[in-house]
Amino acid sequence: MKFISDILTEDLKDKKYSSKKTVGVIGSAICFLLVIMDGFHFYEIDGTMLDSLLIFSASMLGISVLRKVNFTGNGKTTK
C-alpha cells in the first residue's frame, strides 16, 4: 500500500496527494479494464473512446510530472 501512496503523493514531506496523479491513475485503470473487456469480447468498445481516455490520463500524469521537473524545491523555476 505504501507503493501506491508514494505514487499518488505529490510532496512526501507534506503528505499531500496530487489530484492530477490520482485522476490520471484512475483514468488509466479504467482504460486498461476497457481494453481487457474489449479483448475478451464482453463489450465492443469504440477505438476513439479508448484514445480519448488514454490522452486524458496521460495528460493528467504528464502535467504532474512536468510540474515536478520545472520547479525546484524552493518554488523557483529552473532555467
N, C-alpha and C positions, 0 to 999 in steps of 0.2 A: 504494500500500500504506500510505502514511503517513496517508491519509484514514481508512481502516478502523481503523488503530491508534489514531488520535485519538478515534474514536467509542467504541471499547471501553476506552479508558484512563480510569480514574476520577480519578486525580490526575496531571497532566502532570509535576509536579516529581519525584514518587517513581517514576514509570513503572509504577504498579500498574494491573493490569487488573481491571475490575469483573465479577464473576461474574454479577451480575444483568443487566447490559447484554449480556453475551455470550450468556446463555441467552435473553434477550428477542429478540435479533437472530436467533439460530438458530431459535427458535420462529416468528418472523415469516417467515423464509425458507422453512421447511417449509410453513407455511400458504399462502404465495404459490405454491409449487410444486404443492400440492394443488389450489388453485383453478384453476391452468392445466391440470392433468391432468383435472379435472372439466369444464372448459370445452371441451376437445378430445375429451371422451368416452372417454378412455383407461380411466378408472375412474369409478365413481359414488360420490361422497363425500357422506356424510350432513352436512346443514347444522349439526346440533348439534355435530358434531366440529370443524368449522371455527370455529364460535362459541367453543367452549371453548379452542381453540388461540389464537385472537385475543385472548380475555380474558386468558389466561395470559401471552402475550408482551407485551401492553400493560401488564399488572400489573408484570412484571419491569422493563420500561423506565420505567414511571411511578414505581416505588419508588426507582429510582436517581436520577431527575430531582428528585423531591420531597426526597430526602435532600440533594441538592446545593443546592436552593433554601432549605431550612430551616436550614442550617448555614453560618456564615461561615468564613473562612479560619483563624480561631484556635480553632475547635472549639466555640464557644459558639452557642447557638441565637439566632436573630433574633426580635425581638418585633414 
